[in-house]
Amino acid sequence: MKRFKFSLLLLFVLLASLPGWFGGVAAQNEGRQPIRPKPIESEPVTNVPPTEAAVGFDNQTNGHIDQATYDADKALFAAVESDADGVGPVYNARSCGECHGNPILGAGSQILELRAAKIDAFGNYTDAPGGSLINDRAIHPAAQERVPEDANIIAGRSSLSILGDGYIEAIPDQAFIQVAQDQVRLSKGLIRGQVIFVPVLEAPGVTRVGRFGWKNQHASLVSFAGDAYLNEMGITTPMFPTENTSMGRPVNMFDPVPDPDEADNDDVEAFADFSRATKAPGRDPQLAGTPDAQRGEQLFNSLGCAVCHTPSFVTAPAGTALNGGQFVVTPALGNKIVRPWGDFLLHDIGTGDGIIQNGGPSTRNKVRTAPLWGVRFRTRLMHDGLSATFDEAIQRHAGEAFLTRSRYLFLNQSDRAKIQTFLRSL
């Protein structure tokens, strides 16, 4: 018992010895200004103050496209595809809406994607045959995939909301780089968000900072939509013309539709435009205005949670050319303050899924910080959906978040409850 008490005392002293970090975090986030970097990426110069991004769960356009186009793109996003439309042979869903629907179309869901890989005694990593993604469904029994018997890395990933992602696409690369640099400074090197550059598939040879997907696989919504169309629904396009295999075995003989299933990328472009036109998840105004939620936000910041769960950014001005010139920021998306409560960087917080994708071996045990906007609609938390409560999710944080979690554990139950109330307001 004495040894245990001494360990707690030692930890308390260690935490108290870092006032420069935690005090700096609190000061940084009290009335914090949104992250707005120096102009880059063909960004026009503007001195106009930014305005708030449109928020809500009303199925109305944010103004990026008109309402009629938004409704048409939303209907396509919700449409259920058949085998004759090109679904499969291996796939996870027949509609984008199957995985993105709570509380409105485009949001997240309880659906988990399954991945598998193997790492040997020498640390050599190998994806499951045909790739780490294990599709849960098939249009023919012979095409069904299963986790290989020798896989020792098996991971689930929850479906992500795409609401407000048009604003995230419009955040300049330098903003994420700046956040990563600030994290090292504020935490004295303990927190190191990793920036990775990924290809913009609609602009060959162009790369941007990855921000979409649990491993930051994509930087553009067109690339992200095309990837999902192939890997989640099994539908090939000119952007992704090659059929997936079943555990490395060709299964295109089971597909009644010649590849690519889509003669053009029109559906992919429509999915991307739908996402760009969605409003950002807004807070619960009644709960957010309560003293408990406001105190919880102060505690959240002072503990250091906001070092990774970045409260806000400013998007690039309207007219900025992004994605190799394939996307020009519209007035509805440009020069907007967005409040995602996430840094969109890769971190090791002890819960990584062990899967390697675009970022290389250093990212194997890292995942993207989950943006917390709209988190009140999620019943399953963290990237794997294995945490049912906010308290449980916080207590799972380790690695780079170890000291922040320790500060949380030193709080009394009343203060912990206030942080949870703040999170329920998001």
N, C-alpha and C positions, 0 to 999 in steps of 0.2 A: 504493500500500500504506500509506504514511504517513497519507494522508487517511482511509483506511478505519479504521486503528487509532485515529486521532483521533476519528472519529465514534463508535466503540464506547466510547472513554473518556468522551466527552461524554455519551453515553446513560447510562453507568454513574454518572457524577456526578449526572445528572438524577434517576435512580432513587434514588441515595443521599440526595438532597436532600429526599426525601419520607418521612422516618422517621415523621412524625406520622401519615401515611396507613397505610403498611404495618405499622409498629409497632402502631398503633391497631387494625388489622384483626386482627393476631395476638392481641393482648390481648383483643379483643372475642370471639374465637372459641375461645380456650383455655378449655374448660369452660363454653362459652356456654350461657346459659339460653334455652329456647325463647321465641320471640316471643309475648308475651301482652299484648295492649293493654287499655286501659280498657274496661269493658263498654259495648256499644252494641247496636243492632238488637234491642231488646226482650229483652236478655240478662238472665236472673235472676242475682242476686248469689250467689256461692259462695266459700267459703273452703277448699273441699276441694282438696287437692293433686292435680294432674293425674296420670293414669296412662298408660302406654305404649299406643299403638294396637296392635291385633292385626295381626300380620305373618305372611306365609307364602304358599306356592304349593301349597295342598292342596285347592283347590276346596271349602273349607268357609266357611260364613257367618261374618262377624265379630260376629254377634249382632243386627244391625240388623233382620233378619227371621229367621224360623225356617228350619231347613235344608230342609224340604220346599218352602217357598215359594221359597227360594234356588234349589233344583234345578229347579223349574218355570220360574222366570224365566231361568235359565241355558239351559235347553232352548229357550226361545223366542228367546233371544239367538243361539243356534247354528243355529236352524231355517233351512233353505234355502227361499226364497220363489220362487214361479213367476210367470209372466205373469198368470195368473188371480188371483193374490194381490195384484196391483197393481204388481209390479216394473216400472220404466221409465216411459215409453218410453226415457229415457236414464238411465243408472245406472253405478255402479262395481262393485257386488257384489250377490249375491243373499242374503247372510247377514252379520250383524254379525261373526260369527266368522271370515269370510274375511279381515278386516283386523285382527282382534284375537285372536291365538292363540298367542303364544310367550312363556313356556313353557306357560302355561295359558290357557284362554278368558278374554278380557278384557284380556290384555296386548297389546303392540304387534306389529308385523310388518314385513316388508320392503316392503310395499305403499306405493307413492307416489301421492298425489293430484296431478293436473295442473291448473295454473292459467295463465291468459294475460291480458295487457292490453297497452295501447299508451300511450306517452307521446311527445308531439310536441316539436318544437324549442323551443316556448315553455313547456314543462313541464306542459302540460295532460294529465291522466291520463284514460284511458277503459278500462273493462273490455272484454273480448271481448263480442261481442253475446250477450245473454242472461245475462251474468254471467261472472266470472273463472274459475269452475270449468268445466273441460272434462271431461265424462264420457267414460270410455274405452269404454263398452259401450252397446248399444242393442238393443231387441227387434225393430226393423225397420231394414233398410238405409237407408231414406230419413231416418231419425232420427239417424244417426251424426254425432257432433260431431268436429270437427278444429280444431287451433289455426289461427286466421286467418293468412293470408299476411302481413298487415301488422303482426302482433303483434311487438313488440320487447321484451316482458317475458314470459318463459316460466319458470315455477317449478314445482318438485316439492316436495311436503310429505309426510314420512313419517307413517305411521299411529301415533297416540299410544296408549299404554297407558291404560286406564281404571281399573286396579287402584288401590285406595285413594282414588279420587276422591270418595267420600262424605265422607272426612275433609277434603279440600280444600274441598268445598262448605261445610263447617261452620266454616271459618276466618272469623272476623269481618272485615269490610271494613277496619276500622281497623288490623289487623295488617299488611296489604299497604301501606297508606298509611304506616305507621310505618317499614317496611323502606325504602320509597322515600326518605323523609326522612333516614333513617340513612345511606343510600348517598351522598347529596350531602355530608353532614357528614364521613363517613369518608374519602371520596375527594377532598375539597376541590373538589367540583363536577364531577369528571371522569366519574363514573358517575351516571347519572340514570335510574333505572327509571321508566317511565311507567305510571301508573294510569289506566285508562279505565273509565267506568261504562257498562254495557250493559243493555238491557231484559231484564226477567224475563218471558218471553212468557206464562207461565201466570198472571201477575198484571199485567194491563195497567196501565201508568202507573208501575210500580215499576222501579227500576234498582238494580244492585249492581255491585261491582267485578268486572270480567271476569277469568276465571282459566282457562277451558277453551278449547282450540284454540290453534293457533300464533299467532293474532292476538288471543287473548283475546276471541273472539267472544261467549262466553256466561259467565254466572255461576251458572246453575242446571243441574243434570243433566237435568231434564225438558226444558228449552229445548235443551240440547245434543243429547239423544237425538232429539227431534223434527226438528231440523235435519239430523242424520245420516240419519234414516229417509227424508227427502225427497231430500237432495242426494247421498247415496251409494247409496241403493237405489231412489229414484224413487217412494217410497210416500207418498201424501198423507194427511193426517190433519186433523181439525178445527183443530189448532194451525197446521198448514201446508197449507191446502186448495188452493193453487194449483199446478198442474202446472208443472214446469220446461219450458223450451223447448229446442230444438236450435239453438244459435247465433242465438237470437232468433225462430226460426220455430216457431209452434205445432205440436205433434206429438201432441196428445191424441187425434187420430183413430186413432192406432195403439194406443191403450190400451184393452183390452177391459173394463176395470173403471171404472165411473163414479167421478168425484171427489166427495168424498175417498174414497180406497180403504178407509180405516178409518173406521167409523161413530163411533168414539170415540177417546180418547187412551190406551186401556188398554195397548196394546203399548208406547207411549212411557213410560208410568208404570212398566211392568214392567222395561224396560231401565234406567230411572233407579234403580229399587230394587235391581236386580241390581248395578249399579255401586256404589251406596251400601253394599251388603252385602259387597263384596269386601274381603279383607284387603290391607293395604298391602304393597308389595314389601319384603321384609326382606333384610338383608345375608347374605353367605356367612359363617357364624360361624367356620369354620376359618380362612379367609383373613383375615378382619377381625382375628383375634387374633394375627396374625403381627407381628413387629417391623417388617418392611418396610411393611406396610399402615398400621400405627400411625404410623410416621415419615412415610409419604406423606400421611396426613391432616394432620399438623402442618405439613408443607410447603405443602399445598393451602391451609390457612388463612392461613399467614404470607405467601404470595404475594399474597393478596387475592382468590383465587377464590371464597371463601365470602361475599364482599360481594354477589354475585349468586346464587350457589348456596347460598342460605340453608339452614343445616343443619336447623332445626326450627321448628315452630310449635306452639301449643296451640289446639285447637278450642274453640268456644263451649260453655258448659255445656249439659247435657241440659235440654230444655224451652225453649231459645231459639227464637223464631219467626223464620224466615228466608224469603227469597223472597216478600215481601209476605204472610207468614202461610201460604203454601202448603206449607211444610215446617217441621216442628218437630224440632229435633235430638233424636235418641233417645239413651238411656244408652250404647249401644254406640259412638256417634260423639262424644258430648259429653265435654268436659274431657279430651281425649286429646292426648298428645304425638305428633306425626307428624314424621318425619324425611325430607323429600322431597329435600333438597339442591337446592332451586330456590326462586326468589322469586316466580314467577308474574307477573312484570312484563315490560313490553316494553322491549327494549334494541336499540340499533344497535351491533352488534359487527362490522360490515363484511360480513355474510353475508346481509343481509335479502333477501327475495324480490321486493320492489318492488310488492307487491300492497296495495291499500287496502281495508280492510273497516270494521269498526265504529269504529275509532279516528280516522279522518280522515287528511288528507294527511301529518300529522306522523309517522304510523306506517308510512308506505310502506316504508321500509327497516329496519323493526324487526320482531323476532320475540320471542316469549315465551321466557324462559330455560327451557331443558330441565331438568325435574327429573331428578336423576341416580339416584334409587332404581330398581333393576332394570336399570340400564344395562349390567350384565354380560351380559344376554341380547340385546343389540342388536349386530348385526354391521355395521350401517350407521348412522353417527353424524351428528349435527347435523340441523337441520330438513329438509334436502334429501337426507339419506342418502348424501352424497357423500364422507364421510370413513370410512375403513376401520379406522383405529387411533386410540387415544386421543391419541397424540403428534400425529398429523395433525390431529385435531379441535382440539386446543389451539393448534396453530400457525396455524390459520385465524382465530383470534380477533384482531380488530382493533378500530378505533373506540373505544368505551368501554373495551374490554378490552385496549387496546394495551400499557399499562404492565404490566399483570398478565402478559400473554404475554411481554413482554420480560424480566421477572424469571425466568420459567420458562426462557427461552433461556439465561440466564446460569448456570443450574444445571449441574452435571456430569451425566454420563450415569447415574451410580448414583442420584442424587437424583431425576432424571426418572423412572427406572424405579420408584422407590418410590411416586411419585405415581400412576403407571399401575397399580401393584399395589393401591393404595387404591381407585382407580376400579373395578378388577375385583372388588373386594369388595362393591360396592354393588348 
